[in-house]
Amino acid sequence: LTNEEYHRLYQMVQAHGTANTDIFTNQEYADIMALFNLAWIDPSFKTSNKELKRLVKKGKNYTLEDRIEIIDIQRDIIRKIVPTLKRLSNKNKIEITTSPYYHPILPILLDYKNIRKNVSIDDEIQNLKTENDAKVQTKMALDRVEELIGRRPRGIWPSEQCINAPTLEMLSDLGVEWSISDEGILASSIDFEFEHDFKGFLKEPYHLLKTYEYKTKKSDIKMIFRDSTIHNLISFEYPHHNPIATANDLYDRIKVMQSKILSSPDKDHLLTIALDGENCWENYFEDGSSFLKTLYTLITEDDTLETVLISDYIEQTKEHKLLPKIAAGSGFNRNFKLWIDEPVKDLAWTYLKRVRDDFSEFEKREPLNPNIELARKELFICEGSDWFWWYGEPNNSGQDNIFDFLFREHLKKAYKFLNSAYPEFLDKSVIKFLVVGGCCTFIDYSIYMMIVDKIGALGGKGISMGCSMIINYLLNKYWSFDAKKTKKGKEITRYILSQVANITVNMSINFIILSVIGQKTIAFLCATGVAMIVNYLLQRFWVFKKFE
């Protein structure tokens, strides 16, 4: 939305921040609300809807009636979505797939104890016992789409394209005919690494252009795998360039790939272009309209190319290749580390596991309680992938405290629906340990940088760590873990031993990196990062183990 007033208001926020809410007048707040909502309406509606054109042209001084009209127009657009999808589906113009209802990572729910690394015998979350949750959430999604569209999806888009063998077994058991993942998962599954040249072109695309058949206990399920380079170009690179040029670039890439399979022994080949739809289109000129129109024109005018519905293609082709194994991983990095195996993420899973265990015990005692399904819904919500995506490293939402608060509120609601008191630990922020770590790291770094040149790396690191260690103990005991009732003698002994291990790890890594590259800041940060993980695990599961 090109608007001088919106730009002026934006510049005011940049100059003054958001702490003072008095920087805007009531009229300016009204304009912000109106212009914000107008900005998120697709350009095609702004040219076809007369009232919307008038509201866009007005530019400022919006009234309450104007804002109500904008919301009514938005709701009218939204009301047309499902009927439009249903009409296109009935005409076989599109195929609708779905993901598990609250977007959980299926392999984590189905096989957590086997995909998680470094699990100890006494690890509280070594087994989540959420296998049935994965199946129920998937069936809920299939049922809901069938209810809305009138057709049951034949394929499943697993959340974040995360896949493993138990996931495919479960999908097959539910009657799902096909699923999808990334070329990296295919590479690991067939032990064939796809090589790209400096322009991103695949040297040997044949294996990526085939559909695969994976045998399950019940029957079999077909698999397709997307081209990673094309996904990244459409999602992250093309939005910053001329849409006509980028559409032609993508068409050229398709044709180059086609030229490399001219000698293929097979008749049928399928190039899968798949991306998370919310990530890119608002960054394109005209929300991607000119890009998509140009691309589809180029494809439809080429007699050697054909766009197909995946189920139709899978049903018609007889050239599926056998997939003897399926590698476990996501569409990002062939593992699940964006959701597990990190201290803060694991603490969030611990909270969820405890609440779920309480729920299971309650369900056994009162299976006919009318609020059982309402409580179960709260657990399903907390199994969604985004909570764990934003918790801990490496992602930062800029609003982690809000995510943390909402996550714990949903867990609390499960108890409220069952008329039970929720445990005190749900009042403890999952991210408190990181806040303490950040404060102590700042203290550690400040002291270290002041004295390292005077007494050397080992001495400087020892003194700075000692100071931050005392503050770390007090803050974690009385704030992060609220361990007021533990036996102080035993606890202090354990804490000292944990910090000896922590200092040993920190100083060793710091000394080694400093000796090799000579960069004080890099050495400090690397040492602190590793030591923080060690420190958290020791304090969380040993020093303050009985804080709850």
Helices and strands as residue ranges (DSSP letters): H 4-16, G 21-23, H 26-39, H 43-48, H 50-58, H 64-79, H 81-90, H 106-115, H 131-149, E 155-156, G 159-161, H 165-173, E 178-182, H 183-190, G 206-209, E 212-215, E 220-226, H 228-232, I 233-237, G 238-240, H 243-259, G 281-283, G 285-288, H 289-300, H 310-316, E 321-322, H 343-365, H 372-382, H 385-390, H 400-417, G 424-427, H 432-455, H 457-475, I 476-480, H 488-517, H 520-538, I 539-543
